Amino acid sequence: MIKFVLNGVKVTADPAPGERLSQTLRESLGAREVKVGCNAGDCGACTVLVGGLAVCACLMATQQAEGQRVETVKGLLGDPLGQRLVASFQTHQAAQCGICTPGMMVAAVALLRETPAPSEAQVQDGLGGVLCRCTGYRKIIDAVRGAGVAVAPGGVGTAMARLDGLPKVTGTEAFGDDVAPAGALVVKVIRAPHPRAAFRFGDLSALPEGLTVLTAADVPGRNAFGVIPAFVDQPVFAETEARFRGEAVAAVVGEAEVIARFDPATFPVIWTPLPAVLTVPEALAKDAPLLHQDRAGNVMCRGRVKRGDAAAALAACDLVVEGHFQTGFVEHAYIEPEAGFAQVVGGRLEIHACTQAPVMDLDAMAEILAMDRRQIRIVPTAVGGGFGSKLDISVQPYVALAALKTGKPCRITYTRTESMQSTTKRHPSAIHLKIGATAKGRITAMQFQGDFNTGAYASWGPTVANRVPVHASGPYAIPNYLAETRAIHTHCPPSGAFRGFGVPQSAVAQESLFDELADRLGIDPLEFRLINALHNGDPTVCGQVFTQGVGITACLQALRPAYARAKAEVAAFNAQSPLRRGVGVASGWYGCGNTSLPNPSTIRAGLRADGSIVLHQGAMDIGQGANTVISQIFATALAAPVECVIRISPDTDLSPDAGKTSASRQTFVTGNAARLAGEALRAAITTRLNVAPDAALTFLPGEVRSGDRTLDLTALPKDRFGYALSTEQTYDPPTRPLDHDGQGTPYAQFGYAAHLAVVEIDLKLGLIRPLQFTAAHDVGRAINPLLVEGQVQGGIAQGLGMALMEDYIPGRTENLHDYLIPTIGDLPPIETLIIEEPDAHGPYGAKGLGEHVLIPTAPAILNAIRHATGVAIRRLPVTPARLRDALKEAGHE
Amino acid sequence: MTYLRATTLDQAFAALAAGPVAVIAGGTDWFPQSAEVLTGLPMLDVTRLPGFAGITRHGGDWRIGAATTWGQIAAADLPPGFDGLRQAALQVGSRQIQNAGTIAGNLCNASPAADGMPPLLTLGARVELVSARGRRVLDLADFVLAPRKTARAADELVSALWIADPGDRVAGFAKLGARRYLVISIAMVAVSLTVDRGRIRDARVAVGACSPVARRLVDWEAALEGLAPGPLPPPDLSGLAPLTDIRASGAYRLEAVCEMLTRLVTDLTRKGAL
């Protein structure tokens, strides 16, 4: 027995020898506020204080805590410093998804106890051991330093604190691994150790007692899932051949202690490794093995947009530049690995798991299980980061099949390595781009060819292939354009959705060549972009003409003061230092919502007889802020105080389908549904009160008043949803199909962005240190300016990672110490310039934002490197070794 | 499987004698390296053994207990000759790792990229081993033999490091990585030297992450002897054999080491002359 003091209370535990303290705290002592992201000390989410010192609970044997004082975030809430931090994290919105927040809070308390008024550098040193993938860290630094801000609740346009922030900051938020009932069985997936291998099972009956086995034979319905109906191709369990390293072939289910002792390597599988194709050139080779027999040449699909005659225009223009660009796999690296549990309740199956798309999960599970949809309930947990990868199902079929076979609740949590091996990635790209311009700097033609490594299965590969040609022009008017893409299968993990769906890759090529063009034409890069910027009334490369809402010129113009200042400072610095600084700009645009496909969201809202206002908010909040934004919009439309709105979270039994959290669509699409719902509920009230539609309303217990009129809610009969008054409203953005040349109306709105990056280069070591970002974003209308800043800072952090350090190599960087994401010390100050060029379709003019952010970041950094050194880098990430090689090639000493 | 928090050396020796054991100190390398499934080896925790933690001075020598954490080293009141070690301590992983990870654990783990190795080599550290058979002391260079291999016998424990007082030496450390915190080195350099009437004397130079075991550059140390401030001879890196891996190419590592060493020696020469 081990005794220690946990949060001031004496506790006793009986851990296995060498059991991790994190495991004991979470599973034996109920301290689920201690989050586990990697079990390797790489992420710091499990940070606790032992004897007052911050340590990773995943790296400490519980036996070492004997007799010690152990403090988690919950215990620190009683400490005045902890209380101050809770308030400060809330007002700064220092938590987004919230999975790293308990670790951040604990590390911050340790720091503040030692250093009550820390500098920025001291905060970075103190919190450097906790990774965050959402925030970009700047608001965490501000929160710990206690920079004063005041926020108050309010409707559209108000920088209010997150409505769902407090549980994240205090550690009570329940994520995928936090919700399983005690005693649930544990599922462990058996995975392929080779990129490609045929396999057969040995004697499954020889497995240890108490284990239930699941294989493809246990899948009652279709042994396949996917996110696009025509491309459903990924088996729940491979049947005879595994197509990527980490693919599931079987699973075992058993009591937690039995699974803890079970070594997956002892599962009886006989593997026969087969020749694999891991890159696009290998997959396209003449005799390459086919991943899927019906996809000739391993080409899964193609995308194309054609306008004018690019070849002829290129031949006729004054200057043509061209280049070949390459990017690799990028891992989402959310700090929460996939996790959840399933159970059978009253004959129905319930799946509780982290997800970005509950209704898509339901659709997929009904197919896999051959069950009536009504017999399945998806209850999303809080999501510890998604960024696109949690749109696809991961753990859901395994816990569901296990629960159905055993009849008991079954849980699973992916290890970090499993998460990285088996879930989707950003597509590696190989892009060839040619751009032609007139001597005066007018772009006349662009020709784009992009190959995307889509991995073993389709996932969102078709979306990438389709989105890229629409976006590869950037937000510019380009009369002659041809963009062609291919998604190519390889024996790699499936590439899928990752913030931007391929557009960040294409922007690297396009924005880099823009700087080369500007340079060779002798035109300032910012002015060059302004010359070519798309305006209201200009046709896009898809021939779509926006008569309003095109905000790129405003974004670029907004950068002018910071740009002029940075250029002057950099010139002065370079005159007296061996280091080299540079300034780079880049733009981006992104269409919000599905490309030319129906994309509805439905919101239900009601007034209970007791007068409470209820919003069924089915849009998954994965940290970006939908819970807050949708509530603010709804409250504004209803003209009710936002803090009075009771929110019903996404749950397929309780909230109508608000679509998936992807494509930067929630603020725009679900926001519109919420606006319509607020307006409809208001109309239902004002009609009954017989007052003007815009009359002021007062919501009171059991009644609504306007002036001297009163609507008695208790007197109204309950409607079908049990409300005195309720409404369901749907919004679907107006788009039209694209023709063979990609001409049409792909999106109802685009959002626009322009970034300015200042970097410092250590020429001899090839080190790149970003010093400052200025980010101008046209969001139409900032529903919550603080959330806008949060998205901008977090997106820049991901763009910076993609530019400088992130490179997922299957079989090699399957953990968070070989796969590097930015730490708190890697993000410089970020100034956000909010541009509001209202959009006619957006709720209160709002446009989507999430994905737009990381599109300009990487090319802005590349352009700043070019400005500093004269060297154009065309392969990401720009590691120190790569930059140094390029510098030498360009003649630097 | 057992977990023994030994409080006497006899207990520890008995555990070692009983068969293979996993020796655990801070756990910061052991836990990430152990598979998800526990190894089944009995575990021997050495952090409570008498004399295994803390820094003490014995005449002209400093003794750093084996289980002294990086955090304790960073906070210790040590003379400037330990600056390289202190800087390394502050760059190990993160605060969380520094608060748990121990100096001898870092050496026993025998990673080519062990942060402690270069500064300890320039400090001339010696490794004290104890066993039921007695005590012996090895030069650090004779202790770490190869990646994941040390001279520790199965019945021995590292109990301390011994370091002669560095006197008026100046010392420094530099680590090159692709991000600010929680980073495994691309390359590391450490230098310790004295400056006597403006001239470099008795320089010790070590490089990590560029050979199977971090090593001194004795030829270049000799070349620095007696040099006055000014351009330095190019470092002789013939003893290094850096790998090309995901972090960097071998050629880059060599080039980076040259630059880092030149900067560090130049900087320390200036500092030592003050």
Interface residues (C-beta under 8 A of the other chain):
Chain A: A16 P17 G18 R20 N39 A40 G41 D42 G44 T47 L53 A54 V55 C56 C58 L59 M60 A61 Q63 Q64 E66 A107 A110 Q124 D125 G126 G128 G129 V130 L131 A260 R261 F262 D263 T415 K764 L765 G766 L767 L804 M805 D807 I809 R812 T813 N815 H817 D818 L820 P822 T823 I824 G825 D826 T879 P880 A881 R884 D885
Chain B: M1 T2 Y3 R5 A22 I24 G26 G27 T28 F31 P32 A35 E36 V37 L38 P42 M43 D45 T47 G71 L90 G93 S94 R95 Q96 I97 N99 A100 L176 A178 R179 R180 Y181 L182 V183 I184 I186 I246 R247 A248 S249 Y252 E255 A256 E259 M260
